[in-house]
Amino acid sequence: MFESLADRLGATLSSLTGKSRLTEENIQGTLREVRLALLEADVALSVAKDFVEQVSIRAVGQEVSSSLSPGQVFVKIVNEELVRIMGEAEGLNLNTQPPAIILLAGLQGAGKTTSAAKLAYWLKKREKKSVMVVSADVYRPAAIDQLRTLAAEAEVTFCESSPDQKPLDIVRSAVDQAKKQFADVLIVDTAGRLHVDEAMMAEIKQLHDVLSPAETLFVVDSMTGQDAANTAQSFNEVLPLTGVILTKTDGDARGGAALSVRSITGKPIKFMAVGETIDALDAFYPDRIAGRILGMGDVLSLIEEAEQKIDKKKAEKLARKIKKGKKFDLEDFRDQIQQMNNMGGITGMLDKLPGMGKAAQAAQDKMSDNMFGQMEAIINSMTPGERHYPDSINGSRKKRIAGGSGTQIQDINRLLKQHKQMQKMMKKLTKKGGMANMMRGMGGMMQSPGGGMPRG
């Protein structure tokens, strides 16, 4: 998300480098480019206009301090204004008598059912809540079955319902069951509806009145751009929304919805869905998002993701093994690949590191989506002995492994070379100050002329 906006702003803001003062003249062209960048990202015109006006008011006449270039001052102002239009981070307000009810509303096809399951999983893992989900969608074929399947995947309680029931009866029964089972949270998935459909809008308003939910979240497809904000506003006129969940943000390279929703509706974005898996839901932090747009990275999110997704037992076991002087073998290498995949792959990780926007793109250009899957398949096609002793893999073994994994011998050679490089890196980590030295070396590589990510 935000790739096109980040690229455009990055190129635009660099034009101010070398100026000793920010004046109306030397930032006029930059502001025009910023406005075009926002409009191309499908940000609502009124929001883009307000943003540029506020940046202009703050930037013109700003003296440049001795330690900062005008470009840095301008980027700081742009960053703060991006945070302002997206609002402050707001979590869920579940301080109520259990079960706290979360009602999901939205258009057809926006991703409410998957969002219900993802939110249930997030509450269970991050907030340690016992969660029940129920589907009041009696109109879409298989909607109830879909939520039942997703609830099983998320390992949360599913409240049974059927298409021949009335939505009001379903939610009343669900509240009773949630109370009996001492659920902390009840998430209610509703049928998709259009804001012009008066009967359906009256139904969800009735559901809201009966449930008195702690949170009423509008689920909207981010790929609809500024229309997402306008639709949310239409729903908000009928339903007292408390927040928004943006879906399909992994497929939206523009980001117009994220930058428009708060300004147009006055409602905070609380979550964004960042993929298809059950754990692909992130809390929305405007300051972190602004940092990613401007190439400042999002280290906090990376740390949180590592805390949640890295297998600590495997990591500790590997650390002990290397410390004892044992070799980093191909089974260890496979574990690292799996951990990296859990973190969104190499590009997902690089994208969150400061100043790594172009490196992330370069890595994406060089690595196909299935590259790590191919590497894993190669290692799985080896015998345990070959995984523990890679040097034993000769020509005939390579041929057998290639046949078993559906790859070429050159793919096997590439993987073995990459493993050797990783093995050397692991040896450095065991030496005194190895990690610090390695990080300094990487920093120098990134900053040096012609520097960049190593080919492997």
N, C-alpha and C positions, 0 to 999 in steps of 0.2 A: 504494500500500500504506500502511496505518496511518492512512488519512484519518479514520475514525470515532474511533479512539483518540486521535489528535492533537487533534481538535475537542473531544472530551469532556474530556481532560486540560487543554487550554488554558483552557476555561471554568471548570473546577474550581480550578485553581491560582491563577487571578486573584482568587479569593474571599479569599485571605490578604493582599491588598494593604492597607496601612495599619495592620496590626498591629505593635506595637512589640516583641513577643516571641512566639516559637512555644511554645505550651503544649499540654498534653494536651487541654484543652477546645476551643481554637480550631482545632486541626487534626483533631479527631475526625470532624467532618462531611466535611472534605476527604478524609481517608483512606478514609472509607466510599464516597465518590464515586469515588476512585481505584480501589478494589477492584471496584466495579460496572463501571467503564470497562474494566478488564482482563478481567473475566468476559464482558462483552458483546463484547469482541474475541476471544473464544473461547480465552483463555489458560487453561491447566489450573488447577483450583482450588488444588492444592497449591502451584503456582508463585505464583499471585496472593496466597495467604495468606502465604507466606514473604516476598514482596516488600513487602507492607504492613507486616508486623511489623518488618522491617529499617529501613524508612523511618521508622516510628514511633519506634523506639529511637534513631535518629540525630537525628531532628528535635526531639523534645520537650526543652525546656530550652535549645535553642541560642540564644545571644545574637545579636542582629542587629548587624552591624558598621555603622559610620556611613555607609558607601557603598552598602550593600545593603538592600533591603527584605526583610521576612520571606518574601514570595513568591519572591524571587530565591534566598534561602538554601534554601527548600524545593525549588524547581525544580532547584537544583544537586544536592541530595541525591537527588531522584527520578532525575535524569540518571545519576548515578553508580551507583545501584542497577539501573537499566535495563541499563547496560553490564555490571554484575556478573552478572545472570541470563543475559545472552546470551553471556558469556564473552569471552575475548580473541580478537582476529583471528588466525587460523592459516592460513598458506598451505599449498600442496602440498609434501610432502616427496619430492623426486625425486632425492635424493642416493644414487643406487645405480648399479650397472653398467648402462649402456644396453642394451636399451631399458627405461626405467622404466615399469612396467605400472600402469595405472589401471583397476580393475574397477568397473563401474557395476551396481548392483542396485536393485530397487524393485518396486512393484506395477504391475499392468497399467494402462496409460493415464496413468502419472505423468509421462511425457515423457523417458524415458531416451535414446531414439534422437536426439531433437533436442538433448538436453543433451550427448550424446557429441560431436556436430558443433560445438556452440557452445564446448565446452571445448577441442576441438582448435583451433578458430579463435583462442580466447583465448590458448592456449599459443604458437601460431605468431606472433601479433601482439605480445603483451605480453612473452613470455619468449624469443622468437626460437628456438623449438624446432622441430625437424623431427618431424612427428607422423604416425603411421599409425593408422587406425581399422579395427576389424573387428566384424562382427555375428555373435554366437553364438546369435541368436534364430532357431531353425529351426521354431518353432511358429506365429508370427504371419505370415499371408500378407503378402507384400511388405515385411517388415521389413528384409530385406537390401537390396532395391531402394531403400527410403527412405534408408537410411544411405549407399548409393552416391551418390545424388543430392545429399544434404547435404554429403558429403565433397567432391564436385566444387565445390559452392558455396563451401565453406570453403577450397578449394584445398589440401587435405591428401591424403596417400596413402590409398587404400582397398584393403584386403586382401580379395580375392574369397573368397566362401564360398557354399554352396548348401544348400537345405533338406534334401537327402538325406544330408548329412554329420552326424556326431555332434558336439555342442558341444565335447567334449574334443579331437577331431581338428582342429577349426577353430582352437582357440586355440593348440594346439601348432604348427600350420603357420604361424599368424600370428606367433608369437614367432620362428620360424626366418627368416621373410621380413623381419621388422623388423630382425633382426641383420644379414642380408645387405645391406639397404638403409641400414644405419647410422642408423636412426630413433632419435631421443632418447627419444620417448615412444610407447607403444602403448596405445590406449584400447579396452577390450573392452566392447561393448554386449551385455547378456544379456537373456534373455526375461523378461517380466513374470511375477511369481508371487505367490501369496498365502502368508502365513506359516503358514497351516493346511495347505498342500499339502506333505506330507512328502517326496514323491518329487522335486518341483521344488526344494525347499530342500536336499535331499541333493545334487542335481546342482550347484547353485551352490557349495555347500561343497566339492565335489570340484574344481570349476573353480578355486576359491580355493587349494586345496592344491597343485594342479599349477602354477599361475601364480606363487604367492607375490608378490602385487602390492605395489607400494610404497604405493599408496592404494586403499582399498575405500570407494567413496562411495555413500551411499544417496540415491537420487533420489526426492523426495517432493513431492506436490502441496500447495502452501501453503494452497489453498482448503479443505482438509479440516481446518484448524484444529488443535486440540489432538490430534485423532486422528492427525495426521501424526507427532507426537512419540511417541505410543503405538505406532504401527506401526514406527517406527524402532527403538524399544526392543525390540520382538518380533524384528526382524531381527538386531539386535545380539546377541541371546542365541544365535543360530546362527552368525552371520558376524561376524568381528572388524572392525567398521566403523572407519574413521579419520575420517570426516566426512560431511557432508550437503550436498546441492544442493537448494535450494528452487526449485520451478518455479511458473509462473503467478502470480508475485507482483504483476504488473501488474493482475491481475483480483481480487486479494484486498485489500479495503479494511480488513480487521480486523487482521491481523498476529499472531494467536494462535500460529501455528506457529513463527514466528521467535522469539517470547518464551518458548516452552515447550520447544523441542527440546533445548537445551543442559542445562537443569535436569533434564529427565527421563532423557535418554540419557547425559549426560556427554560427548557427541560434539559437536565444533564445527560450526557451519554455515560452509562454506567458500565457497560461491557461491550467488547467487540469479539466476534467469532473470527478466528484466524486460521481456520482449516476445517477439515471434515471429521477428524477424530474426536472422540468423546471428551478429551482433555483440551481441545483447541478453543478455549475461551479465556480471554484476558480481561482483568479489570481495566477500565479506561483512565489513564493518567495524562491529562493535557500537557503537563510540563515535559513528560517523557516523549510524548508524540511530537511536540514541537522540536525537541532535541534531535529526534530521528529525521524530521523533515530538513533540518538545517545541517545535518551531518555531524551533530555533536554526540550521537550515539544514545544508547539507553542501557547503561551498565546495570542499573538497579533491576530492570526487568530480567536481564540476563542472569543475574545472581539469584533472583527469585525462582526463575525457571530451573536453574541448576539445582537449587534446594529441593524442588518438587520432583524433578525428573531423573536426576542422576542416581544410580544405584550405589548408595554409600558403602554397602558391604563389599561390593565388587571393587570399588575404588580403593578402599582400605586394604583389601586383600592384595591388589596389584602393588600398592605402595610398599607393603611388607615384603612382597616377593622381590621387587627391584632392590630394596634396601639390603636384602640378604645376598645380593650379587647374582641372583638367578636371571636368566635371559628373558626378555620380553618376546614371547612366542606369538604364533599366528592366532591362537585362541584368545590371547590378550588383545591382539589387534582387532579381532572380530568384535570383542566386547566394546572397544573404543568406538568402532563404527556404529554399533547399535546405540551407544550413549549419545553420539553425535546426531544420529537420526532422531532420537527422542527430543533433542534440543532444537529441532527444525533444520538439521543439516548444516553444512559449513556456511552457506549463504545466510541462513537464518541467524547464525551466531555472529558472523562478521557484520551483518546489518545493524546489530545493536552496539558495536564498538565504535568509539569516537573516531571520526575521520576515515572510516572504512567503507563509505558508500560505494566508491568506485572499485575498491578491491573486492567488495561483495559482488558487484556486477561482473567484474572480470572473472571471479571464481565461478559464477553462474554460467558465463559464456563458455568456460573451459570444461565444466562438469555437467553432464546430462543428469536429469532427475533420477535415472535408474543406476547411476554409477556405483553408489554405495551398495545397492541391492545386488549388483553384479559382483562386487568384491566379496560380499557375504556368501553368495552362491559358490564362488570359487573356493573359499575356505571350507565351506560345508561339504564340498566334493572331495576333500582330502581325507586321508586316514588320520586317526589321532596321533600316530607317530609322525606323520608329515607335518602336522600342525605344531608339534612340540620341537621338531628338528627340521626346519625349512631347508637347511643345507643338503638334506638327503633327497630333495626333489630334483631328479635328473630329467633328461629329455623324454624318456618313455613315460615317466610319471606325469610330466606336464601334459603330454598328449592325452593320457587317461583323464586327468583333472579337467582339461578343456572340454573333452567329450561329455563328461558328467555334468558340467556347469553350463554347457551351451555357449562357450566362449572360445576365443582363439589363444594360441600359445603366447602371442605377444601380450595378451591381457594378463596371463599368468606371470610373465616376466615383469610387467609393470607393477603388479601387486607385490611381488617379492622385493622389487627395488624400493617401493614405498615403505614396506615393512622394515627394510634395512635402515632407511632414513629415520623412521620412528624409533627403532631400537637404539640408534646412536643418540637421539634426543633424550630418550629415557635414561641412558647412561650418564648424560650431562646432569640430569636432575639429581642424581645420587651424590654428585660431588659437592663440596662445600661451596655455597653460593651459586650453585648451578642454575637454579631457577632465575635468580636476579640477573646473572650474566646472559642467560638465554633471552630474557625479556628485553635487556638493553640492546642486544644484537638485533632482535626483531624490530625494535624501535628505530634503530639506525637504518635498517634495511628499508623501512617504510618511508623514512624522511629523506633518504639519500636520492640524488638525481638518478633516474632510471630504476629506482627501487620498486619493489612490488612483491606479490606473492610468489613463492617458488613454484616451479612448474608441477612438481609432484603433488 
